[in-house]
C-alpha cells in the first residue's frame, strides 16, 4: 500500500477511535450528578429554617436557602430501623416486614436493590461513614450494626470520646438505657474528638479522594440522638432561662386512645428544671452537628463539587420535646412523625423556595435515581419529588403514611396514620383500640381529637379508606426482585 494512502487510512482510523472514545466518555457516569447523603439521628424540626425561635442552625439553614425545604415531610415509622430500612429500600415497612430495631430487611426481601446499591451498580463509588442503616446508639457506636454490605464499596465506623466517657453521662430516666433515656453531658473536648467530628473528617477525606469520579457518599451523624453530648461552646449559646417547655391543657390526653401515648406518665414525672436542662442539651447537640454539616458544605465548595452534587439532608424521624407530656419517638403525634428534609439539586428551578406538599421519606429513593438519570426498580413504593423540586407549589395530592407498633395482650398491634395538608387521621389496631382526627388548619398542636364528632364522620370515612388502601397496596416481599 502506498505510504500516503496508508497514512490517510491510519489518520481516519485514529479519528474514528478518538470519536468512539469521546462518545464512550460522554456515556460514562462521570457526567452525572454526585450525591451527598446526610442523615441526622433523631433530628426533629427544631431548626432555624423551620421557624424555631431559639435553635441556632446556620449551616442547615444555608442548605435550605439553596435548595427546597419540605415543610410537610413525614417518616414511615417513628423508630430508627423501620424508617431507615424503608428509606434505603424505597419500600414501606409492611413490605419489608421491619417494625422494630432487631430485624434486617433482607430477611424478607433478600434480593432488593438498595438506594446506594443502585448507584454502585451504575459505576458510582458508594460509601458510608457512620449510621445510615440502623445500629444502637450509643451501645453499637464503632460497629457496623445492621449494615448492608452489598450497598457499599467502603464503610467507616468512627468512635469518639462521647462513647468512651459514658460513665459521666447524666441520666434523668435511669429506668431506661442511655439510648432511650433523657440523658446528656457537656463535654470539655473539641468537636473533632466526638464521634460525629470523626464522621465529618472521614466524609471530607472521601470527598477529596473521589472528587474526580461519580460518588454516592453517605454521612451518618449520631446526634442529636440521646445521650445528647456536645462540646461546651455549643451549650453556651443557650442560657437556661431561654429554654421554655411546651404548654398543653391539663386534660390534653383525655380524648386520646390509651394505647397512643408512648410515655405513660407525662414528662416521666420529672420537674421543669430537669426537663429544661435536657431540652437545652438537645438544642446544643443540634447546633454541634450543624457545625459539622457546615464543614461538608464548605468542602463541596472548596473542591468545586457544589454545582454537580445533589445534597439531601434529613432526620430519620421526629422527636417529641414535651408536647402532650411526651418525649422521644414511637408516637404518631405530629412532632414524632414529621421530619426535616431538604434537597438541593443543582439547577432545579424550585431552589430557595419551601414546599408545603405532604411528602414521605420513601420518596427519596426514586427522587435521587431520577435526578441522577438512573433506572430505579419498578417496585419502589415512593414517588419522585422532582416535580416539586422544579415547582414547590405544583399540583400534588399524595398524602403521607406513618406507622408504629404497640404490644397489647402479648401481641403486636399497629398504629397507622395518614397526613394530608390539612388533616391527620390515626387508627390503633384498625380502630378497635381507638382513632384520632386532627384539623391542622384549626388545631396545629393536635389538642382536640375530632374522630368521634358526628360532623366529621365524612372526613373520617374518606381518610380511613385512604389509610387502608395503602396497606392493601403494600407489595408482597416475593414481588420485590433484583
C-alpha positions as CSV (number, residue, x, y, z in Angstrom):
1,X,0.0,0.0,0.0
2,X,1.4,3.4,-0.9
3,X,2.6,5.4,2.1
4,X,0.3,8.4,1.5
5,X,-2.8,6.1,1.4
6,X,-1.6,4.2,4.5
7,X,-1.2,7.5,6.4
8,X,-4.6,8.6,5.3
9,X,-6.2,5.4,6.4
10,X,-4.3,5.5,9.7
11,X,-5.4,9.1,10.2
12,X,-9.0,8.1,9.6
13,X,-8.7,5.1,12.0
14,X,-7.2,7.3,14.7
15,X,-10.0,9.9,14.2
16,X,-12.7,7.1,14.5
17,X,-11.0,5.8,17.6
18,X,-11.0,9.3,19.1
19,X,-14.6,9.8,18.3
20,X,-15.6,6.5,19.8
21,X,-13.6,7.3,22.9
22,X,-15.4,10.7,23.1
23,X,-18.8,9.1,22.8
24,X,-17.8,6.4,25.4
25,X,-16.7,9.1,27.8
26,X,-19.9,11.0,27.4
27,X,-21.9,7.9,28.1
28,X,-20.0,7.1,31.3
29,X,-21.5,8.2,34.6
30,X,-18.8,10.9,35.2
31,X,-21.2,13.3,33.7
32,X,-23.9,12.5,36.2
33,X,-24.7,14.2,39.4
34,X,-23.0,13.1,42.6
35,X,-24.9,12.6,45.8
36,X,-24.0,13.7,49.3
37,X,-26.5,12.0,51.6
38,X,-26.7,13.4,55.1
39,X,-28.6,11.6,57.9
40,X,-29.0,13.1,61.3
41,X,-30.2,10.7,64.1
42,X,-33.4,11.7,65.9
43,X,-33.3,15.3,64.5
44,X,-36.7,16.9,64.6
45,X,-37.8,20.2,63.1
46,X,-36.2,22.4,65.8
47,X,-34.2,24.3,63.3
48,X,-33.9,28.0,62.4
49,X,-35.0,27.3,58.8
50,X,-38.2,25.6,60.1
51,X,-39.0,28.7,62.2
52,X,-37.7,27.7,65.6
53,X,-37.2,30.9,67.6
54,X,-34.2,29.7,69.6
55,X,-32.2,26.9,67.9
56,X,-29.1,28.0,66.0
57,X,-28.6,26.0,62.8
58,X,-26.9,28.4,60.4
59,X,-25.5,25.7,58.1
60,X,-28.6,23.7,57.7
61,X,-30.4,27.0,57.2
62,X,-27.9,27.8,54.4
63,X,-28.7,24.5,52.7
64,X,-32.4,25.3,52.9
65,X,-31.9,28.7,51.3
66,X,-30.1,27.0,48.4
67,X,-32.4,24.0,48.0
68,X,-36.0,23.1,48.6
69,X,-37.2,22.8,52.3
70,X,-40.0,20.3,52.6
71,X,-42.3,21.7,55.4
72,X,-44.6,18.6,55.5
73,X,-42.2,15.7,55.2
74,X,-43.0,12.5,57.2
75,X,-41.2,9.3,58.2
76,X,-42.6,5.9,57.5
77,X,-42.1,4.9,61.2
78,X,-41.0,6.9,64.2
79,X,-38.3,4.4,65.0
80,X,-34.8,4.1,63.6
81,X,-34.6,0.7,61.9
82,X,-38.0,0.6,60.2
83,X,-37.7,4.2,58.8
84,X,-34.1,3.8,57.7
85,X,-34.7,0.4,56.1
86,X,-37.8,1.8,54.3
87,X,-35.9,4.8,53.0
88,X,-33.0,2.8,51.8
89,X,-35.1,0.2,50.0
90,X,-37.8,2.5,48.8
91,X,-40.3,0.2,50.3
92,X,-42.8,0.6,53.1
93,X,-42.3,-1.3,56.5
94,X,-45.2,-3.6,55.6
95,X,-43.4,-4.7,52.5
96,X,-40.0,-5.3,54.1
97,X,-41.6,-6.6,57.3
98,X,-39.4,-4.4,59.5
99,X,-41.2,-3.0,62.5
100,X,-38.6,-2.9,65.3
101,X,-34.9,-2.4,65.8
102,X,-33.8,-6.0,65.6
103,X,-34.8,-7.3,62.1
104,X,-32.7,-6.8,58.9
105,X,-34.8,-6.0,55.8
106,X,-33.0,-8.7,53.7
107,X,-34.7,-11.4,55.8
108,X,-37.9,-10.6,53.9
109,X,-36.5,-9.1,50.7
110,X,-33.1,-10.7,50.1
111,X,-32.8,-9.6,46.5
112,X,-33.9,-5.9,46.9
113,X,-31.6,-3.3,45.3
114,X,-31.0,-0.6,47.9
115,X,-30.6,3.1,47.1
116,X,-26.7,3.1,47.3
117,X,-26.6,-0.3,45.6
118,X,-28.3,1.2,42.6
119,X,-25.6,3.8,42.3
120,X,-22.9,1.3,42.9
121,X,-24.2,-0.9,40.1
122,X,-24.2,2.2,37.8
123,X,-20.5,3.0,38.2
124,X,-20.6,5.2,41.2
125,X,-18.3,5.0,44.2
126,X,-20.6,4.2,47.2
127,X,-19.5,4.7,50.8
128,X,-21.0,5.4,54.2
129,X,-19.4,6.9,57.3
130,X,-21.4,6.4,60.5
131,X,-25.0,5.5,61.0
132,X,-27.1,5.0,57.8
133,X,-28.7,1.7,58.3
134,X,-29.7,1.1,61.9
135,X,-27.5,0.3,64.9
136,X,-27.9,1.1,68.5
137,X,-26.7,4.5,69.9
138,X,-24.6,4.6,71.9
139,X,-24.3,0.8,72.5
140,X,-23.1,0.0,69.0
141,X,-21.1,3.0,68.1
142,X,-17.9,1.9,66.4
143,X,-19.5,-1.2,64.9
144,X,-21.5,-1.9,61.7
145,X,-24.7,-2.9,63.5
146,X,-27.5,-3.8,61.0
147,X,-25.5,-2.5,58.0
148,X,-25.9,-3.9,54.5
149,X,-22.6,-4.9,52.9
150,X,-24.0,-5.1,49.3
151,X,-24.7,-1.4,49.4
152,X,-21.2,-0.1,49.7
153,X,-17.7,-0.2,48.4
154,X,-16.4,1.2,51.7
155,X,-17.7,1.6,55.2
156,X,-16.2,3.5,58.2
157,X,-17.4,3.2,61.8
158,X,-15.9,6.0,63.8
159,X,-15.8,6.1,67.6
160,X,-15.1,9.1,69.7
161,X,-14.8,10.3,73.3
162,X,-18.6,10.6,73.6
163,X,-18.6,6.8,73.6
164,X,-15.5,6.3,75.7
165,X,-16.7,8.6,78.5
166,X,-20.1,7.2,79.1
167,X,-19.7,6.7,82.8
168,X,-20.1,10.5,83.3
169,X,-23.4,10.9,81.5
170,X,-26.4,12.4,83.4
171,X,-29.5,10.2,83.1
172,X,-32.8,11.6,84.3
173,X,-34.6,8.4,83.5
174,X,-32.3,5.6,84.8
175,X,-35.1,3.0,84.2
176,X,-34.2,3.4,80.5
177,X,-31.0,2.5,78.8
178,X,-28.9,5.5,77.7
179,X,-30.1,5.2,74.1
180,X,-33.7,5.6,75.2
181,X,-33.3,7.9,78.2
182,X,-33.3,11.7,78.8
183,X,-29.6,11.6,79.1
184,X,-26.9,14.2,78.4
185,X,-23.4,15.6,79.1
186,X,-21.4,18.7,78.4
187,X,-18.0,17.7,77.0
188,X,-14.8,19.7,77.5
189,X,-13.1,18.4,74.4
190,X,-13.2,19.6,70.8
191,X,-15.7,18.9,68.1
192,X,-13.0,16.7,66.4
193,X,-12.8,14.3,69.3
194,X,-16.5,13.4,69.1
195,X,-17.7,10.5,67.1
196,X,-19.6,13.0,64.8
197,X,-16.5,15.1,64.4
198,X,-14.7,11.9,63.1
199,X,-17.7,11.3,60.8
200,X,-17.2,14.7,59.2
201,X,-13.5,14.3,58.9
202,X,-13.8,10.9,57.2
203,X,-16.5,12.2,54.8
204,X,-14.3,15.1,53.8
205,X,-11.4,12.7,53.2
206,X,-13.6,10.6,50.9
207,X,-14.8,13.7,49.0
208,X,-11.3,14.7,48.4
209,X,-10.2,11.3,47.3
210,X,-13.1,10.6,45.0
211,X,-13.9,14.1,43.7
212,X,-12.9,13.2,40.1
213,X,-15.3,10.2,39.9
214,X,-19.1,9.9,40.4
215,X,-19.9,9.2,44.0
216,X,-22.7,8.5,46.5
217,X,-21.3,9.3,49.9
218,X,-23.4,9.0,53.0
219,X,-22.7,10.9,56.1
220,X,-24.5,9.3,59.1
221,X,-24.3,11.6,62.1
222,X,-25.2,10.2,65.5
223,X,-26.6,13.3,67.2
224,X,-28.9,14.7,68.4
225,X,-29.8,11.1,69.4
226,X,-29.6,10.6,73.2
227,X,-27.4,10.8,75.1
228,X,-27.2,14.4,74.0
229,X,-23.5,15.1,74.1
230,X,-21.7,18.1,72.7
231,X,-18.6,20.2,73.5
232,X,-19.2,23.1,75.9
233,X,-19.2,26.0,73.4
234,X,-22.4,24.7,71.8
235,X,-24.2,24.9,75.2
236,X,-23.1,28.5,75.8
237,X,-25.5,29.8,73.2
238,X,-28.5,28.6,75.2
239,X,-28.9,30.2,78.6
240,X,-31.2,28.1,80.7
241,X,-33.7,30.9,81.2
242,X,-34.3,31.0,77.4
243,X,-35.5,27.4,77.4
244,X,-39.3,27.1,77.5
245,X,-41.3,23.9,77.8
246,X,-44.3,23.3,75.6
247,X,-47.7,24.1,77.1
248,X,-50.7,21.8,76.8
249,X,-54.1,21.6,78.6
250,X,-54.3,19.5,81.7
251,X,-56.9,17.3,80.0
252,X,-54.9,17.0,76.8
253,X,-54.8,13.2,76.6
254,X,-58.3,12.6,77.9
255,X,-59.7,12.2,74.4
256,X,-56.7,10.2,73.1
257,X,-56.9,6.4,72.9
258,X,-55.0,5.0,76.0
259,X,-52.7,3.0,73.6
260,X,-51.4,6.1,71.9
261,X,-49.0,7.8,74.4
262,X,-45.6,6.2,74.4
263,X,-44.7,7.9,77.7
264,X,-47.4,6.8,80.0
265,X,-46.6,9.2,82.9
266,X,-46.5,12.6,81.3
267,X,-43.0,14.1,81.3
268,X,-41.8,10.9,83.1
269,X,-42.8,12.7,86.2
270,X,-39.8,15.0,86.1
271,X,-39.7,18.6,87.2
272,X,-39.4,21.6,84.9
273,X,-35.7,22.2,85.8
274,X,-34.6,18.8,84.7
275,X,-36.7,19.0,81.5
276,X,-35.3,22.4,80.6
277,X,-31.7,21.2,81.2
278,X,-32.3,18.2,79.0
279,X,-34.0,20.3,76.3
280,X,-31.0,22.7,76.4
281,X,-28.7,19.7,75.7
282,X,-30.8,18.6,72.7
283,X,-30.6,22.1,71.2
284,X,-26.9,22.3,71.9
285,X,-26.3,19.0,70.2
286,X,-28.3,20.2,67.1
287,X,-26.0,23.2,66.9
288,X,-23.0,21.0,67.3
289,X,-23.9,18.7,64.4
290,X,-25.0,21.7,62.3
291,X,-21.4,23.0,62.5
292,X,-20.2,19.6,61.1
293,X,-22.8,19.8,58.3
294,X,-21.2,23.2,57.5
295,X,-17.8,21.6,57.1
296,X,-19.2,19.2,54.5
297,X,-20.9,22.0,52.6
298,X,-17.7,24.1,52.7
299,X,-15.8,21.1,51.3
300,X,-18.1,20.8,48.3
301,X,-17.5,24.5,47.6
302,X,-13.7,24.2,48.0
303,X,-13.5,21.1,45.7
304,X,-15.8,22.8,43.2
305,X,-18.3,20.0,43.5
306,X,-21.3,22.0,44.6
307,X,-22.7,22.5,41.0
308,X,-22.7,18.8,40.3
309,X,-23.7,17.3,43.6
310,X,-27.2,16.7,44.9
311,X,-27.3,17.2,48.6
312,X,-30.1,15.6,50.7
313,X,-30.4,16.2,54.4
314,X,-33.0,14.6,56.7
315,X,-33.8,13.5,60.2
316,X,-34.7,9.8,60.3
317,X,-37.9,10.6,62.3
318,X,-39.3,13.2,64.6
319,X,-38.7,13.6,68.3
320,X,-41.0,14.9,70.9
321,X,-39.7,17.5,73.4
322,X,-42.6,17.6,75.9
323,X,-45.5,18.1,73.6
324,X,-48.5,16.4,75.2
325,X,-46.2,15.5,78.0
326,X,-44.5,13.1,75.6
327,X,-40.7,12.7,74.9
328,X,-38.6,11.0,72.3
329,X,-40.2,9.0,69.4
330,X,-42.6,6.0,68.8
331,X,-45.7,8.2,68.8
332,X,-47.9,9.2,66.0
333,X,-48.3,12.8,67.0
334,X,-47.1,15.4,64.5
335,X,-43.8,16.1,66.2
336,X,-42.9,12.4,66.1
337,X,-44.0,11.7,62.6
338,X,-42.8,14.9,60.9
339,X,-39.1,15.2,59.8
340,X,-36.8,17.9,58.5
341,X,-36.0,17.2,54.8
342,X,-34.0,19.4,52.5
343,X,-32.9,18.6,48.9
344,X,-30.6,20.8,46.9
345,X,-30.5,19.7,43.3
346,X,-28.2,22.0,41.2
347,X,-30.1,23.8,38.6
348,X,-33.6,22.9,40.0
349,X,-36.0,25.8,39.4
350,X,-37.5,25.4,42.9
351,X,-34.3,26.0,44.8
352,X,-34.6,28.6,47.5
353,X,-38.4,28.0,48.0
354,X,-40.2,26.0,50.6
355,X,-42.6,23.2,49.7
356,X,-45.8,22.7,51.7
357,X,-46.9,19.4,50.0
358,X,-47.1,16.2,52.0
359,X,-44.1,14.0,51.1
360,X,-42.5,10.9,52.6
361,X,-39.1,9.6,53.2
362,X,-39.8,6.7,51.0
363,X,-39.9,9.3,48.2
364,X,-36.1,10.0,48.5
365,X,-35.0,6.9,46.6
366,X,-36.9,7.5,43.4
367,X,-36.1,11.2,43.5
368,X,-32.3,10.6,43.7
369,X,-32.5,8.0,41.0
370,X,-34.3,10.4,38.6
371,X,-32.1,13.3,39.4
372,X,-29.0,11.2,38.5
373,X,-30.5,9.6,35.4
374,X,-30.6,6.0,36.8
375,X,-33.3,3.5,36.1
376,X,-34.9,2.7,39.5
377,X,-36.5,-0.6,40.3
378,X,-40.2,-0.8,39.3
379,X,-41.2,-2.0,42.8
380,X,-40.4,1.3,44.6
381,X,-43.4,2.5,46.7
382,X,-42.4,6.2,46.8
383,X,-42.8,8.9,44.2
384,X,-40.1,11.1,42.7
385,X,-40.1,14.6,44.1
386,X,-38.5,16.1,41.0
387,X,-41.7,17.9,40.0
388,X,-41.7,19.7,43.4
389,X,-38.0,20.5,43.1
390,X,-38.9,22.3,39.9
391,X,-42.1,23.9,41.3
392,X,-42.7,23.5,45.0
393,X,-46.3,24.6,44.5
394,X,-47.1,22.1,41.8
395,X,-50.3,20.1,42.0
396,X,-49.8,17.1,44.4
397,X,-52.5,15.0,46.0
398,X,-50.3,12.3,47.6
399,X,-50.7,12.0,51.4
400,X,-48.1,10.7,53.8
401,X,-48.3,7.5,55.9
402,X,-46.6,6.7,59.2
403,X,-47.0,3.6,61.3
404,X,-45.8,2.3,64.6
405,X,-46.3,-0.8,66.8
406,X,-47.5,-1.4,70.3
407,X,-47.7,-4.5,72.4
408,X,-51.3,-5.4,73.6
409,X,-52.3,-8.6,75.2
410,X,-49.0,-10.2,74.3
411,X,-49.4,-9.5,70.6
412,X,-48.3,-6.8,68.3
413,X,-50.8,-4.2,67.2
414,X,-50.3,-1.3,64.8
415,X,-51.0,2.3,64.9
416,X,-51.3,3.8,61.4
417,X,-51.6,7.4,60.5
418,X,-52.4,9.3,57.3
419,X,-51.4,13.0,56.9
420,X,-52.8,15.3,54.3
421,X,-52.1,19.0,54.1
422,X,-55.0,19.7,56.4
423,X,-55.8,16.5,58.4
424,X,-54.1,13.8,60.4
425,X,-56.1,10.6,60.9
426,X,-54.8,7.8,63.1
427,X,-56.1,4.3,63.8
428,X,-55.0,2.0,66.6
429,X,-55.4,-1.8,65.9
430,X,-57.6,-0.9,62.8
431,X,-59.8,1.3,65.0
432,X,-60.5,-1.4,67.6
433,X,-58.4,0.5,70.2
434,X,-59.5,3.9,69.1
435,X,-58.9,6.6,66.5
436,X,-57.7,10.2,66.3
437,X,-58.6,13.0,63.9
438,X,-56.9,16.5,64.0
439,X,-57.6,19.5,61.9
440,X,-54.3,21.2,61.4
441,X,-55.9,24.4,60.0
442,X,-57.6,25.0,63.3
443,X,-55.6,22.8,65.7
444,X,-51.9,22.6,64.7
445,X,-50.9,21.3,68.2
446,X,-53.3,18.3,68.0
447,X,-55.2,19.1,71.2
448,X,-58.7,18.4,70.0
449,X,-59.5,14.8,68.8
450,X,-62.4,15.0,66.4
451,X,-62.6,11.4,65.4
452,X,-65.9,10.8,67.3
453,X,-67.6,14.1,66.3
454,X,-70.6,13.4,64.1
455,X,-70.0,16.4,61.9
456,X,-66.6,14.9,60.9
457,X,-67.9,11.4,60.1
458,X,-67.5,12.0,56.3
459,X,-63.8,13.1,56.5
460,X,-63.1,10.1,58.9
461,X,-64.6,7.8,56.3
462,X,-62.6,9.3,53.5
463,X,-59.3,9.2,55.3
464,X,-59.9,5.7,56.7
465,X,-60.5,4.5,53.2
466,X,-57.2,6.0,52.0
467,X,-55.3,4.7,55.1
468,X,-56.5,1.1,54.4
469,X,-55.8,1.5,50.7
470,X,-52.1,2.0,51.2
471,X,-51.9,-1.1,53.5
472,X,-53.7,-3.2,50.9
473,X,-51.3,-1.9,48.2
474,X,-48.1,-2.9,50.0
475,X,-46.2,-5.3,47.9
476,X,-45.6,-8.8,49.0
477,X,-41.9,-9.5,49.7
478,X,-41.9,-12.1,47.0
479,X,-42.7,-9.4,44.5
480,X,-39.5,-7.5,45.2
481,X,-36.9,-8.8,42.8
482,X,-33.4,-7.7,41.6
